[in-house]
Amino acid sequence: MLKNLPLFIGLRYTRSKRREGFVSFISGFSLFAMALGVMALIVVLSVMNGFDREIKSRLLQVVPHITGSSPSGISEAEIIQLRDKLTEEESPVQSLTPMVQSFVMLSYQSQQIGVMMQAVDPDWASAELLKDHMLSGYVGQLQPGEFGIILGSQVARRLGVFVGDKLQLTLPKVTVTPAGIFPRIKSFVVTGIFQVGAQVDSSVSFVHQQDARKLLQLGDRYQGVQIKMGDAYQADRWMAAHKNLLPRYNWRSWTESMGTLFQAMRMEKLVVSLLLSVIIAVAAFNIIASLVLMVSDKRRDIAVIRTLGAPSSLVMKVFVVQGLAVGLAGIVAGTVLGCLLAFFIGDIVGFIETVIGVYLFDPSVYLISALPSQLVFSDVAGVVLGASAISFLATLYPAWRAGQVLPAEALRYDR
């Protein structure tokens, strides 16, 4: 028996070292997985925020921030009076222009597409914003009575038209004559093509305001007004505070008119966040596995300290701290790496494009030349808090198992 004692001790020591090495490997893998999950989630959310910012900034340069329509219409004198009232000093309203718009169908040869026809005038403030996004032609070519039209780039591409081509515009109204009922159709000449890089490129067209009023039979009146704010994100607050002062108008902000697009973007961000959270969940399961193995390997040590008077709550706290140390280390590493990568992702992608000689974001296709990214503190805080909560929950069951170890049972067969 004594002859085999050194061999027994050596085998036990070897098995113990192997178990500790395996537990250390699982813990290290847990730390790496947690860091990877946090980093990936921060980077992806930042990139999605960047795309959201790009789309909104492009849309808000052309789309009116607030529209106010009146069923009875509004005269030019009323618009001037309202403009003087709303654009006074220290007012968030930058400009106010008349509004004339209607859904129409554009036809060219065998192609048809439905768009929103909006009125514009070269002297209006809205025309200044449109000038910065013209691909071909210019807003000044719109002259009253000539029935010219400016198309979005996607509309022109789908119809297959260019500047100088003639197309047919069909209004959602009919003309009743003794010969029967006929749709109202008017020929227009394409005088310009604009590109914003957002949804309006495929859904909006512009005509001169006098031509639009003549087509819609409005006479000398307009359908309403369009308001441009200094800060577009204050549109809903301003509208809620002032719509009671102008009760005869039906007010609508850009968040409502583009609500479907932004709701889809929010849903996409939520789904991507949930999918990437699986990486953090895998790291949490690895923490559970490493702690369970550690409890199994340290049963004798747990029994000894329990025999010396340590309560089960103290044992539980030890393993909770052990699991949190692994989780928090991974969270800190992932947060630092994720923030750095999110901040410099555009430069990194640009460097890769230069090295491989291939443009990942061709401006003619993606309407952007660099990968946008916007690091938002609330997103980073949410990721960190969520990962910390998951790490804490992952430690509870192994810690409870450790606290339930009975000293007599653990030491019964120990020699």
Secondary structure, DSSP 8 states (H G I E B T S, - for coil): -TTTHHHHHHHHHHHHHHHHHHHHHHHHHHHHHHHHHHHHHHHHHHHHHHHHHHHHHHHHTTS-SEEEEEEEEEEHHHHHHHHHHHSSTT-SEEEEEEE-EEEEEEEETTEEEEEEEEEE-TTSHHHHHHHTTEEEE-GGG--TTS-EEEEEHHHHHHHT--TT-EEEEEEEEEEEETTEEEEEEEEEEEEEEE--SSGGGGTEEEEEHHHHHHHTT-TTEEEEEEEEESSGGGHHHHHHHHTTTSTTSEEEEHHHHTHHHHHHHHHHHHHHHHHHHHHHHHHHHHHHHHHHHHHHHTHHHHHHHHHTT--HHHHHHHHHHHHHHHHHHHHHHHHHHHHHHHHHHHHHHHHHHHHHT--SS-HHHHS-SS------HHHHHHHHHHHHHHHHHHHHHHHHHHHT--HHHHHTT--
